[in-house]
Amino acid sequence: MQEIEQVVAFLQREELTLTTAESCTCGLMASLMGDIPGCGKVLDSGFVVYSPKAKNRLLNVDFETIERFGLTSEEGAREMAIGALNASVATLAIANTGVADDDQEDEGGTQCYAYALMRGEQQVVVSETVQFEGDRVEIRKQAAQYGLTQLSVRYEQLLKKLEERAGE
């Protein structure tokens, strides 16, 4: 739990508010944050969007993106993160979509993440795909923990992207 306490402290130090957009983790990231005293100062909202219709309705994920890249894709995660920022007052978003069980199309353990930052009117996003091992529950727990503990690293990447954009 200490790692999540450090995430809350990081968000407080940087004066960031977080929103989560969770598919595979199904609210575990927001729940982990909720276990930490003081999280209410940095956690704005959490969206659990399991179905394509929910992703579209709540976060404005384009059905064409889902059709073209699949339900589990960095492209979908990126739209989820931007959608969560736009549907909240948060300044930082994390989105997760993935597969916890093996199925015909996707390998179990594949998790796609996107991190988005809002500064003024500018939004930037970075994404990645990570593979986890274990059963369904283990994969989901690892995915939630990993996503949150990567926030400070991804925040630095997002700031760098903003700087690059400003220099163009």
Secondary structure, DSSP 8 states (H G I E B T S, - for coil): -HHHHHHHHHHHHTT--EEEEESTTTTHHHHHHHTSTTGGGTEEEEEE--SHHHHHHHH---HHHHHHH-SSSHHHHHHHHHHHHHTSS-SEEEEEEE-SS--SSS-TTEEEEEEEEEETTEEEEEEEEEE--S-HHHHHHHHHHHHHHTHHHHHHHHHHHHHHHHH-
